Amino acid sequence: MMIPGVLYFIIFRYLPMLGNVIAFQDFQPFLGFSGSPWVGLKHFHRLFTEDTFLVLLRNTLMLFVYGFVFAFPIPILLALMLNEVRKQLFKRFIQTVIYLPHFLSWVVVVSLSYLMLTTEGGIVNNLLVSLGGNKINFMLDAAWFRPLYTIQSIWHDAGWGTIIYLAAIAGVDTSLYEAAEIDGASRLRQVWHITLPGIRNVVVILLILKVGDIMDLSFDHVFLMSNAMNRGVADVFDTYIYSIGVLGGQFSYSTTVGLFKSVAGLIMVFLANRLAKKLGEEGIW
């Protein structure tokens, strides 16, 4: 039963890593890997010395921070609240409603946002006008790019993320709650002193994995939200790789950027795991 999964990772995850060798070459498709000249760290020097590097790094880190601060805790809060719902029919209905957005593509999510926020008949701007305010071009205003990106990410992924936390909560010893009730602890106290400590290991593991995605944002999401007006805050490493690699044909340089992203994410995972162990947590290894 493990064979299909193992083959998937070998073929689509590990074997493509061999292509990173072109980051050290001036790769020419007609010459291939063996015929392309080696240039050493030339592309890395270009990456770190170009003015675009700091802009891309800032934009990428800002979007990560927004997601880390606002989006990461939401599934935990949702799971805690759903766990307190006693009506099973109502609980399942809420779970279904918050899970559904996960199955929508980013094309649909961004399109829905456009229909709601457009200045030409969008429900949000119509409401602003009816309240005496002025229309706001949310989709073209660079100041609104990061808030909108974060809100869309929460709506799209928060419900799906609750699955893991609900499973972790289900594993907490119920006798602890019974003992707490006998001692007169309120539901809030039980959540704080029993539920949260019971799922702490799961939260830490997911937190470490989240830190590993510090340079890896959803390309589809960012690309669909970006335009000429918000490009200054919307350009991240993923979109930059697309523009210089796929559109510009600079295969070696785009591979260098991708390799930098991967190494940075790996380093962050090691650092986060080491910090977790120093704080007394299990970590991921």
C-alpha positions as CSV (number, residue, x, y, z in Angstrom):
1,M,0.0,0.0,0.0
2,M,2.9,2.3,0.5
3,I,4.4,1.8,-3.0
4,P,2.2,4.4,-4.8
5,G,3.0,7.1,-2.2
6,V,6.7,6.3,-2.2
7,L,6.9,6.3,-6.0
8,Y,5.1,9.7,-6.1
9,F,7.7,11.3,-3.8
10,I,10.6,9.7,-5.6
11,I,9.4,10.6,-9.1
12,F,7.9,14.1,-8.4
13,R,9.8,15.3,-5.4
14,Y,13.3,13.8,-5.2
15,L,14.3,13.2,-8.8
16,P,13.5,16.8,-9.9
17,M,16.0,18.0,-7.3
18,L,18.7,16.8,-9.6
19,G,17.7,19.7,-11.9
20,N,19.0,22.2,-9.3
21,V,22.5,21.6,-10.8
22,I,21.6,24.2,-13.5
23,A,21.7,26.9,-10.8
24,F,25.5,26.5,-11.1
25,Q,25.5,26.5,-14.9
26,D,24.7,28.8,-17.8
27,F,22.0,26.3,-18.8
28,Q,21.2,26.0,-22.5
29,P,18.3,23.6,-23.4
30,F,20.0,22.5,-26.6
31,L,23.3,21.7,-24.8
32,G,21.7,19.9,-21.9
33,F,23.0,19.4,-18.4
34,S,26.3,17.9,-19.5
35,G,27.0,20.4,-22.3
36,S,26.1,23.7,-20.5
37,P,29.1,25.7,-19.2
38,W,29.6,25.9,-15.4
39,V,29.6,29.4,-13.9
40,G,29.9,28.6,-10.2
41,L,28.1,31.0,-7.9
42,K,27.5,33.7,-10.6
43,H,23.7,33.5,-10.4
44,F,23.7,33.6,-6.6
45,H,25.9,36.7,-6.7
46,R,23.4,38.3,-9.1
47,L,20.5,37.4,-6.9
48,F,21.9,38.9,-3.7
49,T,23.2,42.0,-5.3
50,E,20.2,43.0,-7.4
51,D,17.9,45.7,-6.0
52,T,14.9,43.4,-6.5
53,F,16.2,41.0,-3.9
54,L,15.4,43.2,-0.9
55,V,12.0,44.1,-2.4
56,L,11.1,40.4,-3.0
57,L,12.3,39.5,0.5
58,R,10.3,42.2,2.2
59,N,7.1,41.4,0.3
60,T,7.5,37.7,0.9
61,L,8.2,38.1,4.6
62,M,5.4,40.6,5.1
63,L,2.8,38.2,3.6
64,F,4.2,35.4,5.7
65,V,4.0,37.5,8.9
66,Y,0.4,38.4,8.1
67,G,-0.5,34.8,7.7
68,F,1.5,33.7,10.7
69,V,-0.1,36.3,13.0
70,F,-3.7,36.3,11.7
71,A,-4.3,33.0,9.8
72,F,-2.4,30.4,11.8
73,P,-4.4,30.8,15.1
74,I,-7.8,30.9,13.4
75,P,-8.1,27.0,12.9
76,I,-7.2,26.5,16.6
77,L,-9.9,28.9,17.7
78,L,-12.4,27.3,15.4
79,A,-11.6,23.8,16.6
80,L,-11.9,24.9,20.2
81,M,-15.3,26.5,19.5
82,L,-16.6,23.6,17.5
83,N,-15.5,21.2,20.3
84,E,-17.9,23.1,22.7
85,V,-20.9,22.7,20.4
86,R,-23.2,20.0,21.8
87,K,-25.8,19.9,19.1
88,Q,-24.2,17.4,16.6
89,L,-26.4,18.4,13.7
90,F,-25.5,22.0,14.1
91,K,-21.9,21.2,14.6
92,R,-21.7,19.1,11.4
93,F,-23.5,21.9,9.5
94,I,-20.9,24.5,10.7
95,Q,-18.1,22.1,9.8
96,T,-19.4,21.6,6.3
97,V,-19.8,25.3,5.7
98,I,-16.3,26.2,6.8
99,Y,-14.7,23.2,5.0
100,L,-16.2,24.0,1.6
101,P,-14.1,27.0,0.6
102,H,-11.0,24.7,0.7
103,F,-12.3,22.9,-2.4
104,L,-12.5,26.1,-4.4
105,S,-9.6,27.1,-6.6
106,W,-7.9,30.4,-6.1
107,V,-9.3,31.5,-9.4
108,V,-12.8,31.2,-8.0
109,V,-11.9,32.8,-4.7
110,V,-10.2,35.9,-6.3
111,S,-13.1,36.1,-8.8
112,L,-15.6,36.2,-6.0
113,S,-13.6,38.9,-4.2
114,Y,-13.5,41.0,-7.4
115,L,-17.3,40.7,-7.8
116,M,-17.8,41.8,-4.2
117,L,-15.2,44.6,-4.2
118,T,-15.4,46.1,-7.7
119,T,-16.3,49.7,-8.0
120,E,-18.8,48.8,-10.7
121,G,-21.7,47.4,-8.8
122,G,-19.7,45.5,-6.1
123,I,-21.8,44.9,-2.9
124,V,-19.1,46.3,-0.6
125,N,-18.7,49.6,-2.5
126,N,-22.5,49.9,-2.9
127,L,-22.8,49.6,0.9
128,L,-20.1,52.2,1.5
129,V,-21.9,54.6,-0.8
130,S,-25.2,54.0,0.9
131,L,-23.6,54.8,4.2
132,G,-22.3,58.1,2.9
133,G,-18.8,57.0,2.1
134,N,-16.7,57.0,-1.1
135,K,-15.9,54.0,-3.3
136,I,-12.6,52.2,-2.7
137,N,-10.8,50.4,-5.5
138,F,-9.7,47.5,-3.2
139,M,-8.3,45.3,-6.0
140,L,-6.0,48.1,-7.4
141,D,-5.0,49.8,-4.1
142,A,-1.6,48.5,-3.0
143,A,-2.5,49.3,0.7
144,W,-5.3,46.7,0.5
145,F,-3.3,43.9,-1.1
146,R,-1.9,42.3,2.1
147,P,-5.2,42.5,4.1
148,L,-7.2,41.1,1.3
149,Y,-4.6,38.3,0.7
150,T,-4.8,37.4,4.4
151,I,-8.6,37.4,4.6
152,Q,-8.9,35.2,1.5
153,S,-6.4,32.8,3.0
154,I,-8.3,32.6,6.2
155,W,-11.6,32.0,4.5
156,H,-10.1,29.4,2.1
157,D,-8.0,27.3,4.5
158,A,-9.1,27.9,8.1
159,G,-11.9,25.4,8.1
160,W,-9.8,22.7,6.6
161,G,-7.1,23.3,9.2
162,T,-9.5,22.6,12.0
163,I,-9.6,18.9,11.1
164,I,-6.2,18.2,12.6
165,Y,-6.9,20.2,15.8
166,L,-10.3,18.5,16.2
167,A,-8.6,15.1,15.9
168,A,-6.0,16.2,18.5
169,I,-8.8,17.4,20.9
170,A,-10.6,14.1,20.5
171,G,-7.5,12.4,21.9
172,V,-7.5,14.3,25.1
173,D,-8.4,12.2,28.1
174,T,-12.0,12.8,29.0
175,S,-11.4,11.9,32.7
176,L,-9.5,15.2,33.0
177,Y,-12.7,17.1,32.1
178,E,-14.7,15.1,34.5
179,A,-12.3,15.8,37.3
180,A,-12.3,19.5,36.4
181,E,-16.1,19.7,36.6
182,I,-16.0,18.1,40.0
183,D,-13.6,20.8,41.1
184,G,-15.9,23.4,39.8
185,A,-13.9,24.5,36.8
186,S,-15.8,26.5,34.1
187,R,-15.7,25.5,30.5
188,L,-13.3,28.3,29.8
189,R,-11.0,27.1,32.5
190,Q,-11.2,23.5,31.1
191,V,-10.2,24.8,27.7
192,W,-7.3,26.8,29.1
193,H,-5.9,24.2,31.5
194,I,-6.8,20.9,29.7
195,T,-7.6,21.3,26.0
196,L,-4.9,23.6,25.0
197,P,-2.1,21.8,26.9
198,G,-3.5,18.5,25.4
199,I,-3.0,19.7,21.8
200,R,0.2,21.7,22.4
201,N,2.4,19.1,20.7
202,V,0.3,19.2,17.6
203,V,0.3,23.0,17.6
204,V,4.1,23.1,17.9
205,I,4.6,20.6,15.1
206,L,2.3,22.5,12.7
207,L,4.0,25.8,13.8
208,I,7.4,24.4,12.9
209,L,6.1,23.3,9.5
210,K,4.5,26.7,9.0
211,V,7.9,28.4,9.7
212,G,9.4,26.2,7.0
213,D,7.0,27.8,4.4
214,I,8.4,31.2,5.2
215,M,9.5,31.7,1.5
216,D,6.9,29.5,0.0
217,L,3.6,31.3,-0.6
218,S,0.7,30.2,-2.8
219,F,1.8,31.2,-6.3
220,D,-1.7,31.0,-7.7
221,H,-3.2,33.2,-5.0
222,V,-0.5,35.9,-5.3
223,F,-0.4,35.9,-9.1
224,L,-4.1,36.3,-9.4
225,M,-4.2,39.1,-6.9
226,S,-1.3,41.1,-8.4
227,N,-1.7,43.7,-11.1
228,A,0.2,46.8,-12.4
229,M,-1.0,49.0,-9.5
230,N,0.0,46.8,-6.6
231,R,3.1,45.2,-8.1
232,G,5.3,46.9,-5.6
233,V,3.9,44.9,-2.7
234,A,2.7,41.9,-4.6
235,D,5.9,40.7,-6.2
236,V,7.3,37.8,-4.2
237,F,9.9,35.1,-5.0
238,D,7.2,32.8,-6.5
239,T,6.0,35.3,-9.0
240,Y,9.5,36.5,-9.7
241,I,10.5,32.9,-10.7
242,Y,7.6,32.7,-13.0
243,S,8.4,36.0,-14.7
244,I,12.1,35.4,-15.2
245,G,12.0,31.6,-15.7
246,V,8.8,30.8,-17.6
247,L,8.3,34.1,-19.4
248,G,12.0,35.3,-19.6
249,G,13.6,32.0,-20.3
250,Q,16.4,32.5,-17.6
251,F,16.3,28.9,-16.4
252,S,19.5,28.9,-14.5
253,Y,18.8,32.2,-12.6
254,S,15.2,31.2,-11.8
255,T,16.5,27.8,-10.5
256,T,18.9,29.8,-8.3
257,V,16.0,31.7,-6.8
258,G,14.0,28.5,-6.2
259,L,17.1,26.9,-4.6
260,F,17.5,29.8,-2.3
261,K,13.9,29.6,-1.2
262,S,14.2,25.9,-0.4
263,V,17.4,26.2,1.5
264,A,16.0,29.2,3.5
265,G,12.9,27.1,4.4
266,L,15.0,24.1,5.4
267,I,17.2,26.3,7.7
268,M,14.1,27.8,9.3
269,V,12.7,24.3,10.0
270,F,15.9,23.3,11.7
271,L,16.0,26.4,13.8
272,A,12.4,26.2,14.8
273,N,12.7,22.6,15.7
274,R,15.8,23.3,17.8
275,L,14.1,26.1,19.6
276,A,11.1,23.9,20.3
277,K,13.3,21.2,21.8
278,K,15.0,23.8,24.0
279,L,11.6,24.9,25.3
280,G,10.8,21.3,26.2
281,E,8.7,20.3,23.3
282,E,9.1,17.2,21.2
283,G,9.6,18.8,17.8
284,I,9.3,16.9,14.5
285,W,12.4,14.7,15.0
